[in-house]
Amino acid sequence: MGAAGSKEDELRREEIEELEEQTGFTGDQVLELYKRFRKLDTEAHGTITRSELLRIPELSMNPIVERVLARLHFSETSRINFTDFLNILAVFRPKSDPKDRLRVLFDVFDEDSQGLISRENIISVLKSMVGTQLTTEEIEGIVDAVVEDMDADKDGRISFEDFSARLLHGGLPDKMTVPVWHSDDDEVDGYKAVA
């Protein structure tokens, strides 16, 4: 797709329209994200690395971002073009389907890709989030409460249906968004723009 995956300076109108349809971003948002992408692309290759992507504060501050990127198949050695970048961010767009965001979160917990979240899966993710701030007993207590609350059929595992039914109405998907702002702004919504 022309400039969306190359080093050209501008996107063509047709490309913008195609990206609008594909991602749900408005044309203005596509252009702002393109400016941001170009700032992240420090080598001007038309692609960015995982470390360049993590220069976005909203992503880098997230304790499970590495797991999210792994679930989105973005490895340490991968490079993504602008279209891939938009598709990743589209999932976390405030107007995207909340179930899509919950699917990404579910997949982060479902480390063994079994389609179910086990107690061990939750312990692993929770430990990566809190480090040594909680004792093993505290973590296990939290996990027991989560499994008790979310495991509708009481088999010790949580299905996506149980997971999404419980979290969809709790407002969590609304917190799983990444705002889009003008690349020329120094600060918007408390976040500093990437230099």
ChimeraX attribute file (.defattr): number of C-alpha atoms within 10 A of each C-alpha:
attribute: neighborCount
match mode: 1-to-1
recipient: residues
	/A:1	11
	/A:2	11
	/A:3	16
	/A:4	23
	/A:5	17
	/A:6	16
	/A:7	16
	/A:8	13
	/A:9	13
	/A:10	14
	/A:11	18
	/A:12	13
	/A:13	10
	/A:14	9
	/A:15	18
	/A:16	19
	/A:17	15
	/A:18	14
	/A:19	20
	/A:20	17
	/A:21	12
	/A:22	13
	/A:23	18
	/A:24	18
	/A:25	23
	/A:26	14
	/A:27	17
	/A:28	13
	/A:29	16
	/A:30	23
	/A:31	17
	/A:32	17
	/A:33	21
	/A:34	21
	/A:35	17
	/A:36	20
	/A:37	23
	/A:38	19
	/A:39	16
	/A:40	22
	/A:41	19
	/A:42	13
	/A:43	11
	/A:44	14
	/A:45	14
	/A:46	21
	/A:47	24
	/A:48	23
	/A:49	18
	/A:50	16
	/A:51	14
	/A:52	15
	/A:53	17
	/A:54	17
	/A:55	15
	/A:56	19
	/A:57	14
	/A:58	15
	/A:59	16
	/A:60	14
	/A:61	11
	/A:62	12
	/A:63	15
	/A:64	17
	/A:65	15
	/A:66	18
	/A:67	19
	/A:68	19
	/A:69	18
	/A:70	13
	/A:71	19
	/A:72	13
	/A:73	10
	/A:74	18
	/A:75	13
	/A:76	12
	/A:77	8
	/A:78	12
	/A:79	18
	/A:80	17
	/A:81	20
	/A:82	23
	/A:83	20
	/A:84	16
	/A:85	19
	/A:86	23
	/A:87	16
	/A:88	16
	/A:89	18
	/A:90	21
	/A:91	23
	/A:92	22
	/A:93	22
	/A:94	17
	/A:95	12
	/A:96	18
	/A:97	13
	/A:98	21
	/A:99	17
	/A:100	15
	/A:101	24
	/A:102	22
	/A:103	16
	/A:104	18
	/A:105	19
	/A:106	23
	/A:107	22
	/A:108	24
	/A:109	26
	/A:110	22
	/A:111	19
	/A:112	12
	/A:113	12
	/A:114	10
	/A:115	15
	/A:116	21
	/A:117	24
	/A:118	21
	/A:119	17
	/A:120	15
	/A:121	17
	/A:122	22
	/A:123	18
	/A:124	13
	/A:125	18
	/A:126	19
	/A:127	15
	/A:128	13
	/A:129	13
	/A:130	12
	/A:131	11
	/A:132	9
	/A:133	10
	/A:134	12
	/A:135	12
	/A:136	12
	/A:137	9
	/A:138	11
	/A:139	18
	/A:140	17
	/A:141	11
	/A:142	15
	/A:143	19
	/A:144	15
	/A:145	11
	/A:146	14
	/A:147	20
	/A:148	16
	/A:149	14
	/A:150	20
	/A:151	19
	/A:152	16
	/A:153	11
	/A:154	11
	/A:155	10
	/A:156	15
	/A:157	19
	/A:158	25
	/A:159	19
	/A:160	17
	/A:161	13
	/A:162	16
	/A:163	21
	/A:164	23
	/A:165	14
	/A:166	16
	/A:167	15
	/A:168	15
	/A:169	9
	/A:170	10
	/A:171	11
	/A:172	15
	/A:173	21
	/A:174	16
	/A:175	10
	/A:176	15
	/A:177	19
	/A:178	17
	/A:179	12
	/A:180	17
	/A:181	18
	/A:182	16
	/A:183	20
	/A:184	12
	/A:185	11
	/A:186	13
	/A:187	13
	/A:188	13
	/A:189	8
	/A:190	7
	/A:191	14
	/A:192	14
	/A:193	18
	/A:194	16
	/A:195	11
